[in-house]
Amino acid sequence: MTMEQLYKNHLEHLIKEAKEILEKESAEVAVIHAGSPVFYHADDQEIPFRAHAHFKRFTPVSGPNHYIMVSTARPSALLIEYRPDDFWEEQTDDSAPFWRKHLESHIVTNEEELKRAVVGETMKKSCVLISDAASSALVASWGVTLVDARRATTILDFSRAIKTPYEVACIEKANEIAARGHKAACEAFLGGASERDLYYHYLKTVGALENELPYETIIALNEKASTLHYRRKREGVKNALVLLLDAGYAVNGYASDITRTTANSHVHPLFKKLLDDVETLQQKLCALVAPGKQFIEIHHEAHRGIAEILSRHGISKTTPEELVEKEITHTFFPHGVGHMLGLQVHDVGNATPDGEVHELKKHYPKVRTNRALVEGMVTTIEPGLYFNPLLLEKLRVSDHSPLINWSLVDELTPYGGIRIEDNLVVTKGGSQNLTRTHLPT
């Protein structure tokens, strides 16, 4: 099935869903806003704009102040597109994309036209407005009758966790393109490139500017791989021993989020063994992704796996069970095993409406997802093993310090850490790895 046909089916699903919500809310029009521009503090320069995800789910059209309208009286969705007459900014002509022919479209060129268009669609009708605070106040000032949108937003957030075939296709395409960038950067790393050069290799290969990517690219050499959200791009460090590259791409607004750790032949032999073991563990965790599986249980298995690795290689002086029980693994694996993925890198839809809490939650209070996996969800799986000086020092001065082989830890600390991350869609009988097809290792 072509991307256009997938989108057509996707749009029909969204319209049906929106009309069901309107019926529940006893409303007539769903008004979904792209978002308002935001400026840097005390400045007239805009922060790079990203449309609200509920708007992007209908259309990837760029820029602020557009509206999607879904009405009980209209069979299709209407895009009110704001393209102001503005000589400061280029007004992008994106009339060619396949999705445009399936949306009704009304282009307006100034704020008065925008007001008339919105009011004309909503006059004397009750409306559910999905928007930011600024637009909500503006639309209310136009005399539009608004109903409380909190319940509708919660429903939409919850439903977004389950992707349509169109959304999965976009995420897989984003994986394919990001994989090219990862391969190019890996080759450049083995050739001795600096973090900044690796960054340029990645951007050039995927054909994107940084602000077109779904998140800031993480390129960490050696010890910097232990900083989870490392942001610098050092020029002076070359011929490194370890590269941790966390980089994605976006297709029609849908993100990929891939991490690979690569070591050259001169790395500490034990670090190479740890890298191989984390790779094996990651694939075991991916195999657990299936309908009905509680995400927090996969997170728990990740901690058990990290504990086994630490014990097997003599980094700890105790059993894997004690490492997990005393939460010592949190020092070496301080983040979640994954997150939902879609229009947002850390996508919404993590919580069950009734707030059910798994018994493991007390051990892992920061794990976002308390839902069982369902067919159509897309999630990352990204175990890690880090030697972060800040976390290690807290452990070193704690009561658990005697359980760690500190001389070995100190040998490994200059190599930073390891993270391996794939993107998976839950299928009827298990899962499909959207990353490994394009980036096997």
C-alpha positions as CSV (number, residue, x, y, z in Angstrom):
1,M,0.0,0.0,0.0
2,T,1.3,3.4,-0.9
3,M,2.0,6.1,1.6
4,E,-0.8,8.2,0.2
5,Q,-3.3,5.3,0.7
6,L,-2.0,4.8,4.2
7,Y,-2.5,8.5,4.9
8,K,-6.0,8.5,3.5
9,N,-7.0,5.6,5.8
10,H,-5.2,7.3,8.7
11,L,-7.1,10.5,8.1
12,E,-10.5,8.7,8.0
13,H,-9.6,7.1,11.3
14,L,-8.8,10.5,12.9
15,I,-12.0,12.1,11.7
16,K,-14.0,9.2,13.0
17,E,-12.2,9.4,16.4
18,A,-12.8,13.2,16.6
19,K,-16.5,12.8,15.8
20,E,-16.8,10.2,18.5
21,I,-15.3,12.6,21.0
22,L,-17.6,15.4,19.9
23,E,-20.6,13.1,20.6
24,K,-19.2,12.3,24.1
25,E,-18.7,16.0,24.8
26,S,-22.1,17.0,23.2
27,A,-20.2,19.4,20.9
28,E,-20.3,20.1,17.2
29,V,-16.8,21.1,16.1
30,A,-13.3,20.0,17.1
31,V,-10.8,22.8,16.6
32,I,-7.2,21.7,16.7
33,H,-4.6,24.5,16.7
34,A,-1.0,24.1,15.4
35,G,0.3,26.4,18.2
36,S,1.4,29.9,18.6
37,P,4.9,31.3,18.0
38,V,7.1,31.6,21.1
39,F,10.0,34.1,21.5
40,Y,13.2,34.1,23.4
41,H,13.1,36.1,26.6
42,A,13.2,39.9,26.0
43,D,13.8,39.3,22.3
44,D,12.0,39.5,19.0
45,Q,13.5,36.3,17.7
46,E,11.3,33.3,17.6
47,I,12.2,30.0,19.1
48,P,12.2,27.4,16.3
49,F,8.6,26.4,16.0
50,R,7.2,22.9,16.4
51,A,3.5,22.3,15.9
52,H,1.4,20.6,18.5
53,A,1.3,16.9,18.0
54,H,-2.5,16.6,17.8
55,F,-2.4,19.0,14.8
56,K,0.6,17.2,13.2
57,R,-1.3,14.0,13.4
58,F,-3.7,15.4,10.8
59,T,-1.1,17.2,8.6
60,P,2.6,17.9,8.6
61,V,2.1,21.4,7.3
62,S,4.7,23.7,8.8
63,G,4.4,26.9,10.8
64,P,2.2,28.3,13.6
65,N,-1.5,29.5,13.8
66,H,-3.0,26.9,11.4
67,Y,-6.3,25.2,12.5
68,I,-7.8,21.8,11.7
69,M,-11.6,21.7,11.9
70,V,-13.6,18.5,12.3
71,S,-17.3,19.1,12.3
72,T,-20.3,16.8,12.8
73,A,-21.8,18.5,9.7
74,R,-18.7,18.0,7.4
75,P,-17.5,14.6,6.0
76,S,-13.9,15.6,5.8
77,A,-11.4,17.7,7.8
78,L,-10.8,21.3,7.0
79,L,-7.4,22.9,7.2
80,I,-7.4,26.6,7.8
81,E,-3.9,27.5,6.7
82,Y,-2.3,30.8,7.9
83,R,0.1,32.1,5.3
84,P,0.5,35.8,6.2
85,D,1.7,38.4,3.7
86,D,5.1,38.9,5.4
87,F,8.2,40.1,3.6
88,W,10.4,39.1,6.6
89,E,9.7,35.3,6.3
90,E,9.5,33.0,3.3
91,Q,6.0,31.5,2.9
92,T,6.8,27.9,2.0
93,D,4.9,26.4,-0.9
94,D,4.2,22.8,0.1
95,S,1.1,22.4,-2.1
96,A,2.5,19.2,-3.8
97,P,2.5,16.7,-0.9
98,F,0.2,13.7,-1.3
99,W,-1.7,14.4,1.8
100,R,-3.0,17.8,0.7
101,K,-5.6,16.4,-1.8
102,H,-7.4,14.5,1.1
103,L,-7.9,17.6,3.2
104,E,-10.2,20.5,2.5
105,S,-8.0,23.6,2.6
106,H,-8.7,27.3,3.1
107,I,-5.7,29.7,3.0
108,V,-5.8,33.0,4.8
109,T,-3.2,35.7,4.6
110,N,-3.9,38.0,7.6
111,E,-5.3,37.8,11.2
112,E,-8.7,39.2,10.2
113,E,-9.1,36.6,7.6
114,L,-8.0,34.0,10.1
115,K,-10.6,35.2,12.6
116,R,-13.4,35.2,10.0
117,A,-12.5,31.7,8.9
118,V,-12.5,30.2,12.4
119,V,-15.6,32.0,13.5
120,G,-17.4,31.1,10.2
121,E,-16.8,27.4,11.0
122,T,-17.8,27.6,14.6
123,M,-20.5,30.3,14.8
124,K,-23.4,29.3,17.1
125,K,-21.8,25.9,17.6
126,S,-20.2,24.3,20.7
127,C,-16.5,23.6,20.2
128,V,-13.8,21.5,21.7
129,L,-10.6,23.5,21.3
130,I,-7.3,21.6,21.5
131,S,-4.8,24.5,21.8
132,D,-2.2,26.4,23.8
133,A,-3.3,28.9,26.4
134,A,-2.7,31.9,24.1
135,S,-4.8,30.6,21.3
136,S,-7.6,29.5,23.7
137,A,-7.9,33.0,25.0
138,L,-7.8,34.5,21.5
139,V,-10.5,32.1,20.2
140,A,-12.7,32.7,23.2
141,S,-12.4,36.5,22.6
142,W,-13.8,35.9,19.2
143,G,-17.0,34.8,20.8
144,V,-16.6,31.1,20.0
145,T,-18.5,28.8,22.4
146,L,-15.9,26.5,24.0
147,V,-16.5,23.4,26.1
148,D,-13.9,22.1,28.6
149,A,-11.3,20.2,26.4
150,R,-9.4,18.4,29.2
151,R,-11.3,15.1,28.9
152,A,-11.0,15.2,25.1
153,T,-7.3,15.9,25.3
154,T,-6.8,13.0,27.6
155,I,-8.7,10.7,25.3
156,L,-6.6,11.9,22.3
157,D,-3.3,11.5,24.3
158,F,-4.3,8.0,25.3
159,S,-5.3,6.9,21.8
160,R,-2.1,8.3,20.2
161,A,-0.1,5.5,21.8
162,I,-1.6,3.1,19.3
163,K,-0.3,4.0,15.8
164,T,-2.0,3.6,12.5
165,P,-0.2,1.8,9.6
166,Y,0.5,5.3,8.2
167,E,2.2,6.4,11.4
168,V,4.3,3.1,11.6
169,A,5.3,3.6,7.9
170,C,6.5,7.1,8.7
171,I,8.5,6.0,11.7
172,E,10.1,3.1,9.8
173,K,11.1,5.5,7.0
174,A,12.6,7.8,9.6
175,N,14.6,4.8,10.9
176,E,15.8,4.0,7.4
177,I,17.2,7.5,6.8
178,A,18.7,7.9,10.3
179,A,20.4,4.5,9.8
180,R,22.3,6.0,6.9
181,G,23.6,8.8,9.1
182,H,24.6,6.3,11.8
183,K,26.6,4.2,9.3
184,A,28.4,7.3,7.9
185,A,29.2,8.6,11.4
186,C,30.5,5.2,12.5
187,E,32.8,5.0,9.5
188,A,34.1,8.5,10.2
189,F,34.7,7.7,13.9
190,L,36.8,4.7,13.0
191,G,38.7,7.1,10.8
192,G,39.5,9.3,13.7
193,A,37.0,12.1,13.3
194,S,36.1,14.6,16.0
195,E,32.6,15.0,17.6
196,R,32.0,18.1,15.4
197,D,33.1,16.3,12.3
198,L,30.9,13.3,13.1
199,Y,28.0,15.8,13.6
200,Y,28.5,17.2,10.1
201,H,28.8,13.7,8.6
202,Y,25.5,12.8,10.2
203,L,23.6,15.9,9.0
204,K,25.0,15.7,5.5
205,T,24.1,12.0,5.1
206,V,20.5,12.4,6.3
207,G,20.2,15.7,4.4
208,A,18.8,17.7,7.4
209,L,19.5,20.8,9.5
210,E,19.6,20.3,13.2
211,N,16.3,22.1,13.8
212,E,14.7,19.6,11.3
213,L,15.6,16.7,13.4
214,P,13.3,15.4,16.2
215,Y,15.9,16.0,19.0
216,E,19.3,17.4,19.5
217,T,21.9,14.9,18.2
218,I,24.1,13.4,20.9
219,I,27.7,12.6,19.8
220,A,29.9,11.6,22.7
221,L,33.4,10.4,22.5
222,N,35.2,8.5,25.3
223,E,34.3,9.6,28.8
224,K,31.5,11.9,27.6
225,A,29.4,8.8,26.7
226,S,28.6,8.6,30.4
227,T,26.6,11.9,30.2
228,L,23.1,10.9,29.1
229,H,22.2,14.1,27.3
230,Y,25.7,15.3,26.3
231,R,25.3,18.3,24.0
232,R,28.8,19.6,23.2
233,K,30.4,18.9,19.8
234,R,34.1,19.0,20.6
235,E,36.5,19.7,17.8
236,G,39.8,18.9,19.6
237,V,39.1,15.3,20.5
238,K,40.0,12.9,17.7
239,N,41.1,9.3,17.3
240,A,38.8,8.3,20.2
241,L,38.3,4.8,21.5
242,V,34.5,4.9,22.0
243,L,31.6,6.7,20.2
244,L,28.1,6.9,21.6
245,L,25.8,8.3,18.9
246,D,22.1,9.0,19.7
247,A,20.5,10.5,16.6
248,G,17.2,10.3,14.8
249,Y,15.2,11.7,11.9
250,A,11.6,12.7,11.2
251,V,9.3,11.9,8.4
252,N,6.0,13.8,8.2
253,G,6.6,14.8,11.8
254,Y,7.1,11.2,13.1
255,A,10.4,10.5,14.8
256,S,13.0,7.8,14.9
257,D,15.3,7.6,17.9
258,I,18.4,5.4,17.5
259,T,21.5,4.9,19.6
260,R,24.6,3.0,18.8
261,T,27.9,2.6,20.8
262,T,31.0,1.8,18.8
263,A,34.5,0.9,20.1
264,N,37.7,0.7,18.1
265,S,40.2,-2.1,18.3
266,H,42.3,-0.3,20.9
267,V,39.6,-0.1,23.6
268,H,40.0,-1.8,26.9
269,P,39.3,-5.5,26.3
270,L,36.8,-5.7,29.1
271,F,34.9,-2.7,27.7
272,K,34.5,-4.5,24.4
273,K,33.1,-7.5,26.3
274,L,30.7,-5.2,28.1
275,L,29.6,-3.7,24.8
276,D,28.9,-7.2,23.4
277,D,27.0,-8.2,26.5
278,V,24.8,-5.1,26.4
279,E,24.1,-5.8,22.7
280,T,23.0,-9.3,23.7
281,L,20.9,-8.0,26.5
282,Q,19.2,-5.4,24.3
283,Q,18.1,-8.1,21.8
284,K,16.7,-10.2,24.7
285,L,14.7,-7.3,25.9
286,C,13.5,-6.6,22.4
287,A,12.2,-10.1,22.2
288,L,10.0,-9.4,25.3
289,V,8.0,-6.7,23.4
290,A,4.6,-8.2,22.7
291,P,0.9,-7.5,23.4
292,G,0.0,-7.8,27.0
293,K,3.6,-7.3,28.3
294,Q,3.9,-4.7,31.1
295,F,6.6,-2.2,30.1
296,I,7.8,-1.9,33.6
297,E,8.5,-5.7,33.6
298,I,10.9,-5.2,30.6
299,H,12.6,-2.4,32.6
300,H,13.0,-4.8,35.5
301,E,14.5,-7.4,33.2
302,A,17.0,-4.7,32.0
303,H,18.2,-4.1,35.6
304,R,18.5,-7.9,36.1
305,G,20.5,-8.1,32.9
306,I,22.8,-5.2,33.9
307,A,23.3,-6.8,37.3
308,E,24.4,-10.1,35.7
309,I,26.9,-8.3,33.5
310,L,28.4,-6.4,36.4
311,S,28.8,-9.7,38.4
312,R,30.0,-11.8,35.5
313,H,32.9,-9.5,34.8
314,G,33.9,-8.8,38.4
315,I,32.8,-5.2,38.5
316,S,30.7,-6.1,41.5
317,K,31.7,-8.4,44.4
318,T,28.2,-9.7,45.0
319,T,25.3,-11.5,43.3
320,P,23.1,-10.0,40.6
321,E,20.1,-10.5,43.0
322,E,21.7,-8.3,45.7
323,L,22.7,-5.6,43.1
324,V,19.0,-5.3,42.0
325,E,17.6,-5.6,45.5
326,K,19.8,-2.8,46.9
327,E,19.3,-0.7,43.7
328,I,23.0,-0.6,43.0
329,T,22.2,-1.1,39.3
330,H,20.6,2.3,39.2
331,T,24.2,3.8,39.4
332,F,25.2,2.0,36.2
333,F,21.8,2.2,34.5
334,P,20.1,5.4,35.7
335,H,17.4,5.8,33.0
336,G,14.4,4.0,31.7
337,V,14.7,1.0,29.3
338,G,12.6,2.9,26.7
339,H,9.7,5.2,26.0
340,M,6.8,5.5,23.5
341,L,7.7,7.1,20.2
342,G,5.8,8.9,17.6
343,L,5.1,12.6,16.9
344,Q,7.0,13.3,20.0
345,V,10.3,11.6,20.8
346,H,8.9,10.8,24.3
347,D,5.4,10.3,23.1
348,V,2.3,10.6,25.2
349,G,-0.2,7.9,26.1
350,N,1.9,6.3,28.9
351,A,-0.6,6.1,31.7
352,T,-3.8,4.1,32.1
353,P,-6.9,6.3,32.7
354,D,-7.7,4.5,36.0
355,G,-4.1,5.0,37.2
356,E,-3.4,1.3,37.9
357,V,0.0,0.9,39.5
358,H,2.2,-2.2,39.0
359,E,3.9,-3.7,42.1
360,L,7.3,-2.9,40.6
361,K,6.6,0.8,40.5
362,K,7.9,1.2,44.0
363,H,11.3,0.1,42.8
364,Y,11.2,2.2,39.6
365,P,9.1,5.3,40.4
366,K,10.4,7.2,37.4
367,V,9.4,4.7,34.7
368,R,6.8,6.6,32.6
369,T,4.8,3.8,31.2
370,N,2.3,1.9,33.3
371,R,0.3,0.5,30.4
372,A,0.5,-3.0,29.1
373,L,1.8,-3.1,25.5
374,V,-0.9,-3.2,22.8
375,E,-0.7,-4.0,19.1
376,G,0.2,-0.8,17.3
377,M,2.3,0.8,20.0
378,V,5.8,1.9,19.0
379,T,8.4,1.9,21.7
380,T,12.2,2.2,22.1
381,I,14.3,-0.4,23.9
382,E,17.5,1.1,25.1
383,P,19.4,-0.5,28.0
384,G,22.6,1.2,29.0
385,L,25.7,0.7,31.2
386,Y,27.6,3.8,32.2
387,F,30.6,4.8,34.3
388,N,29.4,8.3,35.3
389,P,31.8,10.0,37.8
390,L,29.0,11.8,39.6
391,L,26.9,8.7,40.2
392,L,29.9,6.6,40.9
393,E,31.1,9.0,43.6
394,K,27.7,8.7,45.4
395,L,28.0,5.0,45.4
396,R,31.7,5.1,46.4
397,V,30.8,6.9,49.7
398,S,27.7,4.8,50.4
399,D,27.2,1.8,52.6
400,H,27.3,-0.3,49.4
401,S,30.8,0.7,48.4
402,P,32.4,-2.6,49.5
403,L,30.3,-4.4,47.0
404,I,32.1,-2.8,44.0
405,N,35.5,-3.5,42.5
406,W,36.6,0.1,42.4
407,S,40.0,-0.5,40.8
408,L,38.2,-2.0,37.8
409,V,35.6,0.7,37.7
410,D,38.4,3.3,37.6
411,E,40.0,1.5,34.7
412,L,36.7,1.6,32.7
413,T,35.5,5.1,33.6
414,P,37.6,6.8,30.8
415,Y,35.5,4.9,28.3
416,G,32.2,6.6,29.3
417,G,29.5,4.1,28.7
418,I,27.2,2.1,26.5
419,R,23.7,2.6,25.2
420,I,22.0,0.6,22.4
421,E,18.5,1.7,21.2
422,D,16.1,0.3,18.7
423,N,12.5,1.3,17.7
424,L,9.9,-1.5,17.8
425,V,6.2,-1.7,16.8
426,V,4.1,-4.1,18.7
427,T,2.4,-6.6,16.4
428,K,-0.3,-9.2,16.9
429,G,2.1,-11.9,17.7
430,G,5.1,-10.0,19.1
431,S,6.9,-7.1,17.6
432,Q,8.7,-5.8,14.5
433,N,12.1,-4.1,14.9
434,L,12.0,-1.0,12.7
435,T,15.6,-0.2,13.3
436,R,17.5,-3.5,12.8
437,T,16.2,-3.9,9.2
438,H,18.3,-0.9,8.3
439,L,21.0,-0.9,11.0
440,P,21.6,-4.6,12.0
441,T,24.3,-3.8,14.6
